[in-house]
Amino acid sequence: MAEKKILFVEDDKNLGFVVQDNLSLKGYDVVRCFDGEEGLQTYKLGQFDLCILDVMLPKKDGFTLARQIRSTDTDIPILFLTAKSMQDDKLEGFRTGADDYIVKPFSMEELVCRIEVFLRRSHSTQESTHEPIHSFKMGQYTFDYNNLTLTGNNSTKVLTQKEADVLRCFCNNLGIVIRREDILKEVWGDDDYFLGRSMDVFISKLRKYLSGDPSIEIVNYHGIGFKLNLKA
């Protein structure tokens, strides 16, 4: 699979170096710019999969840059990386067409998780016309979505429709962090808070059903989402 290409616009030299270095180690092709004007020109010349923009940039601020990028591409994920934490600034960021807003200081793990989420979502949108898969093999288990069965560890568990819907969502995104709201919208059609509490119960049940195979884990990324992993 080709490296995903990220446009990273950040004028802080130290932070910029750390982020670029870490993302490069994760296998991303990161193109670094130091001001908004350079960021816009670089964006126009390249084919990028995702943009990470600081808000307080020389020559052209991140909000303006995001609007100009969004005017030519309605789908590319845009993440703001900034020290600003006021609610009005966040709202302004989302109004420009940004997909997420990460406040400094932050952990690289959080940033990488959010990048994975948006790149996966973008990829899924591009492949949305493909025939859906209904049977999955996970370690010692076989999941048959059409028949609502999870077979393995010398037993067959009949799932409820919602349990099967959630598990299929995980299987379709194996090894990828899925945002909580994306699971809720796919399975329940809404991301209401109380539905989120219900979702947590379903995920706890799925963990129990899959506990017979220690190579399978559903990891919770607090405040972000979940990932179904198959450990080597």
GINOR-V668020 format. One record per pair of residues at least 6 apart in sequence whose C-alpha atoms are under 6 Angstrom apart, sorted by the first residue. I is the first residue (numbers start at 0). J is the second residue. Records with the same first field share a line. If there is no record, write none. Layout:
I=J  J
//
This chain:
2=27  28
3=27  28
4=28  29  47  48
5=29  47  48  49  50
6=30  50
7=30  31  51
8=31  32  33  38  52
9=15  33  53
10=33
32=38
34=56  57
35=56  58  59  60
36=59
49=75  76
50=77
51=77  78  79
52=61  79  80
53=61  79  80  81
54=60  61  81
66=95
77=97  98
78=97  98  99  100
79=100  101
80=101
81=102  103
82=102  103
116=176  177
133=144
134=142  143
135=141  142
139=151
140=150  151
141=149  150
142=148  149
147=157  158  163
148=156  157  158
149=155  156
169=227
173=227
174=226  227  228
175=226
176=225  226
177=224  225
178=223  224
179=224
180=190
183=189  190
184=190
214=229  230
215=228  229
216=227  228
217=226  227
218=225  226
219=225
//
